[in-house]
Amino acid sequence: YNDGIKSELLKSLNISETNYGTYKIGELTGSLHVADGYSDKFVIPKTGEDFKGIKVNGKYGKITIGVPVDLAYRLKANIKYPNLDVNEQAFSIRIKIKEGSNLEYDAVKGTEFEGMPEFDVQGYSISLSIRDY
């Protein structure tokens, strides 16, 4: 509750439950997994060469992450009251269903391949911003 991490370099982070946490990670080289989050903030300006992706399930969370401009990855989202800040023009959209305040989204940036990095975000009132660098 109300914790967080500040790290310049981190391989992976697995969180089973977090509330009101602030996580500032200079570079994430592996993966981030949050099983149950509430009102958390993740700031990750850079991802490494072996980046596998993120999987977040939560409510009222905010995620800001930077990826290399040439990184191929998959984005999956199932969010009620979403706030996605991504360059949709760079994606090949497979599913985009917006019904009222619900969004189901599945898209691929770049050429799809087995084991590609994946962003999987689910929950309620989640903000996800993916920035190219």
TAWO-V806972 format. One record per residue. RES is the residue in three letters. SS is DSSP state (A for helix, B for strand, O for the rest). Layout:
# TAWO-V806972
res;ss
RES;SS
RES;SS
This chain:
# TAWO-V806972
res;ss
TYR;O
ASN;O
ASP;O
GLY;B
ILE;B
LYS;B
SER;B
GLU;B
LEU;B
LEU;B
LYS;B
SER;B
LEU;B
ASN;B
ILE;B
SER;O
GLU;O
THR;B
ASN;B
TYR;O
GLY;O
THR;B
TYR;B
LYS;B
ILE;B
GLY;B
GLU;B
LEU;B
THR;B
GLY;B
SER;B
LEU;B
HIS;B
VAL;B
ALA;B
ASP;B
GLY;B
TYR;B
SER;O
ASP;O
LYS;B
PHE;B
VAL;B
ILE;B
PRO;O
LYS;B
THR;B
GLY;O
GLU;O
ASP;O
PHE;O
LYS;O
GLY;B
ILE;B
LYS;B
VAL;B
ASN;B
GLY;B
LYS;B
TYR;O
GLY;O
LYS;B
ILE;B
THR;B
ILE;B
GLY;B
VAL;B
PRO;O
VAL;O
ASP;O
LEU;O
ALA;O
TYR;B
ARG;B
LEU;B
LYS;B
ALA;B
ASN;B
ILE;B
LYS;B
TYR;O
PRO;O
ASN;B
LEU;B
ASP;B
VAL;O
ASN;O
GLU;A
GLN;A
ALA;A
PHE;B
SER;B
ILE;B
ARG;B
ILE;B
LYS;B
ILE;B
LYS;B
GLU;B
GLY;O
SER;O
ASN;B
LEU;B
GLU;B
TYR;B
ASP;B
ALA;B
VAL;B
LYS;B
GLY;O
THR;O
GLU;O
PHE;O
GLU;O
GLY;O
MET;O
PRO;B
GLU;B
PHE;B
ASP;B
VAL;B
GLN;B
GLY;B
TYR;B
SER;O
ILE;O
SER;B
LEU;B
SER;B
ILE;B
ARG;B
ASP;B
TYR;O
